[in-house]
Amino acid sequence: MLILPVIGFVIFIGIWSAVASQIDTSLGKFPGPSAVLEQTVSLYKEHNQQQEKAKAFYERQETRNAARLADDPSYQPKVRPFTGAPTFFEQIWTSLYTVGVGFLLASIIAVPLGILCGLSKSTYTALNPLIQLFKPVSPLAWLPLVTMVVSAVYVSDDPMFAKSFVTSAVTVALCCLWPTLINTAVGVSSIDKDLINVSKVLRLSTFKHIQKIVLPSSIPMIFTGLRLSLGIGWMVLIAAEMLAQNPGLGKFVWDEFQNGSSESLARIMVAVLTIGIIGFILDRLMLMLQKSVSWDKNAVLR
């Protein structure tokens, strides 16, 4: 089965290369596969060079502090952080960490609330108008509000997390909790009536009912919601980083667009492909997790 994806990839590369050579932009030709590969290597080299600069920076501080301590044992050494511009690969890590926190926060809220909505029709009836009201709201609408609230509430002389990180994570959580909530509620409300009757006959407590009946039966729908939420969260994060200029892949794309050099288009294309590849990997990881916790090992999941 591996041959089919390879054929599809080769066809895509061929079409991309042919079309790119026909497109002229204000910054030159649209980047083809070779230009993107060249800039990928360049970004990797820049990352290594920056890492070497950071290493040398901290080594110089250690040498100075050791010399000061030798002259004055009461001296309290200070280590200043390296303030060089974040590299492309550091931006990737920043975005992954941010989307992970936002997605986890959304899941912690959405799964229990979805179970409650699925078990209680009155709760679902009460919350459904709010769900339908906030579900279609764009991250571009949430971001200014979240930014203002975080700036007003998250006040500290020595904050644990940067405000830009908190703003991005909360925006991701607000936008990606709805698919999980809705799918969880649908999955729980669709449990086979026979299973519910068995639970009643056995007089299971509410906790045992959820643990033994509700969760195993609704796992497929819950994970469908989680996979949708993670995909949405990843898209939302990139848009939020671009708009708010928060650290991450979105900011990298915007900075390269503003830079306007002959290499910028190829670097943006590297970022676009990276975003897509990471999104695919995140979805596959969620699928693997679903397979590991699903009670039905023979179910076809894709």
Beta strands, then each sheet from edge to edge (+ up, - down):
strand 1: 24-25
strand 2: 28-29
sheet 1: 1+ 2-
end
